[in-house]
């Protein structure tokens, strides 16, 4: 058996039950933390028995809102103090007109940080060298195991025992 340079293996399955069996087999040999299910159809979290991923996406909007609020407040105060226009004895720093700019700054910060958080939590872009097969876009399910240097034999055995249609070992699509 030839070893791969990146220690990754992709097993292709026709049905979700086979992918779930493959994940069970990978879990039994201790490779489930490095396994991902690739599919063209959305499945609910945990449909294949995979462990739930912890994410911190909810933190990004709060941090962005606080940054946007701070920038909006400083922009208002800084502009009004730098260029004071005193009209009829009214205060230089007037709260009602400041509310609009602070609100817009808060929303802009929250939205921008949310988009950044989604990209960050999705681990995009991925510059790795993992194997892929175009049949995944045609309805097959793929189970990708990464960081499995020295344990590819165990991963391949788990895929074969689960009824893999094909096993791809290189980014170029080399079949096993």
C-alpha positions in Angstrom: 0.0 0.0 0.0 1.4 3.4 -1.0 1.5 6.1 1.6 0.2 9.5 0.8 2.2 12.7 1.2 -0.5 14.4 3.2 -1.9 11.6 5.3 -5.5 11.9 4.0 -7.9 9.4 2.7 -11.4 9.8 1.2 -14.0 7.0 1.2 -17.0 7.2 -1.1 -20.4 5.8 -0.2 -23.7 5.6 -1.9 -25.9 5.9 1.2 -25.8 7.6 4.5 -25.8 4.3 6.4 -22.5 3.4 4.9 -21.0 6.7 5.8 -22.3 6.3 9.4 -20.8 2.8 9.6 -17.4 4.3 8.3 -17.5 6.9 11.1 -18.2 4.2 13.6 -15.3 2.2 12.4 -13.0 5.3 12.5 -14.2 6.0 16.0 -13.2 2.5 17.1 -9.7 3.1 15.8 -9.4 6.6 17.2 -9.6 8.6 14.0 -13.1 10.1 14.3 -11.7 13.6 15.4 -10.0 13.9 12.0 -13.0 12.8 10.0 -15.4 14.9 8.0 -18.5 14.0 6.0 -18.6 15.6 2.5 -21.9 15.7 0.8 -23.9 17.7 -1.8 -27.1 17.5 0.3 -27.5 19.2 3.8 -27.9 16.7 6.6 -28.7 17.7 10.2 -25.8 17.8 12.7 -25.1 14.4 14.1 -26.9 12.5 11.3 -23.8 10.3 10.8 -23.0 10.0 14.4 -20.2 12.6 14.3 -19.3 14.5 17.3 -20.7 18.0 17.6 -18.4 20.9 16.7 -17.9 23.6 19.2 -18.1 27.0 17.6 -17.8 30.6 18.9 -19.8 32.3 16.2 -22.1 34.0 18.6 -19.2 36.0 20.0 -18.3 37.8 16.7 -21.5 39.9 16.5 -21.2 41.1 20.1 -17.6 42.1 19.6 -18.5 43.8 16.3 -21.4 45.7 17.9 -19.2 46.9 20.7 -16.5 48.0 18.2 -19.1 49.7 16.0 -20.7 51.4 19.0 -17.3 52.7 20.1 -16.4 54.0 16.7 -19.8 55.6 16.2 -19.5 57.3 19.6 -16.0 58.5 19.0 -16.8 59.7 15.5 -19.7 61.8 16.8 -17.8 63.2 19.8 -14.6 63.8 17.8 -16.4 65.5 14.9 -18.5 67.8 17.1 -15.6 68.8 19.4 -13.2 69.3 16.5 -15.7 71.5 14.5 -18.0 73.1 17.1 -21.0 74.8 15.7 -22.8 76.7 18.5 -26.3 77.7 17.4 -28.5 79.6 19.8 -26.9 78.3 23.0 -27.7 74.6 22.2 -25.2 72.0 23.5 -22.3 71.0 21.2 -22.8 67.3 22.1 -26.5 66.6 21.5 -27.7 63.1 22.1 -30.7 62.7 19.8 -28.7 63.3 16.5 -25.9 61.1 17.8 -28.2 58.1 18.2 -28.6 57.6 14.5 -24.9 57.4 13.8 -24.2 55.3 16.9 -26.9 52.9 15.8 -25.6 52.6 12.3 -22.0 52.1 13.6 -23.3 49.4 15.9 -25.1 47.5 13.1 -22.3 47.9 10.6 -19.8 46.5 13.1 -22.0 43.6 14.1 -22.7 42.7 10.5 -19.1 42.9 9.3 -17.9 40.9 12.3 -20.6 38.3 11.7 -19.5 37.8 8.1 -15.9 37.6 9.2 -16.9 35.1 11.9 -18.7 32.9 9.5 -15.7 32.8 7.2 -13.4 32.2 10.2 -15.5 29.4 11.7 -16.0 27.7 8.4 -12.2 27.5 8.1 -12.4 29.3 4.7 -10.5 29.4 2.5 -9.0 26.0 2.7 -5.6 25.7 1.1 -5.0 22.1 2.1 -4.2 19.3 -0.2 -7.1 16.9 0.7 -8.4 14.4 -1.8 -11.7 15.1 -3.5 -13.9 13.2 -6.0 -16.4 14.9 -8.3 -18.9 12.1 -7.6 -19.7 13.8 -4.3 -21.5 16.4 -6.4 -23.5 13.7 -8.0 -25.0 12.3 -4.9 -22.3 10.2 -3.3 -21.2 10.8 0.3 -17.5 11.1 1.1 -15.9 10.5 4.4 -12.6 12.4 4.6 -9.9 11.4 7.1 -7.0 13.9 7.6 -3.9 13.9 9.7 -3.7 10.1 9.7 -0.1 9.6 8.9 0.9 6.0 9.7 -2.7 5.0 10.3 -4.0 5.0 6.8 -4.3 1.2 6.8 -6.7 1.3 9.7 -8.8 4.1 8.0 -8.9 2.1 4.7 -10.0 -1.0 6.5 -12.8 0.9 8.3 -13.9 2.2 4.8 -13.8 -1.2 3.3 -15.7 -2.8 6.2 -18.4 -0.1 5.9 -18.8 -0.9 2.2 -17.0 2.0 0.5 -17.6 2.2 -3.3 -14.2 3.7 -3.8 -11.3 5.1 -1.8 -9.3 8.1 -3.0 -5.9 8.8 -1.6 -4.4 11.7 -3.4 -5.7 15.2 -4.4 -5.4 14.2 -8.0 -7.9 11.4 -7.5 -5.6 8.4 -7.3 -7.8 5.3 -6.5 -7.0 2.5 -4.1 
